[in-house]
Amino acid sequence: MFRRSNKPRSQRIDTLIGGGTRIIGDVHFTGGFHVDGHIKGNVDAPPDSGATLSVSDGGVVEGSVAVPNVVLNGTVKGDILAHERVELGATARVAGNVYYGLIEMEMGAEINGKLIHESRQGARGQPTAGEAGAPEPAEPAASETAPPAAKAVRRGG
């Protein structure tokens, strides 16, 4: 009936953290990264890489996540910054703020923090049409820049 066209392009898994694995430290990656285990550290990928982090029901990330696409069914204890898309499954738990371009959330997902929409950037970080034509601040009026004595004279006359 409905067709989802905004899915992340890559559902491929390049790196897998198994259920019995615990990593202490930051993780930097590209491509697809799936977590069944536990990561105590920040997880990030380049903003324009199209990378995807998926966290299964039993997976936990204790740290900030900065990845273009996030598919969460487990737990993140930290902020999530997803420039492109966030999918929160029914068993997703977030203790932190979620910054997103697009969001999909199933009933049952929990967020203990704020949902903050990030304006979408065009290709290669170019501003979208609404941002490109933003007017520059106007020059202050002469009465705002004149010395106090001149203001008094103008008001009286």
Secondary structure, DSSP 8 states (H G I E B T S, - for coil): --------S----SEEE-TT-EEES-EE--SEEEESSEEES-EE--TTS--EEEE-TT-EEES-EE-SEEEESSEE-S-EEEEEEEEE-TT-EE-S-EEEEEEEE-TT-EESS-EEE-----GGG---HHHHT--------HHHHS-HHHHHHHHH-
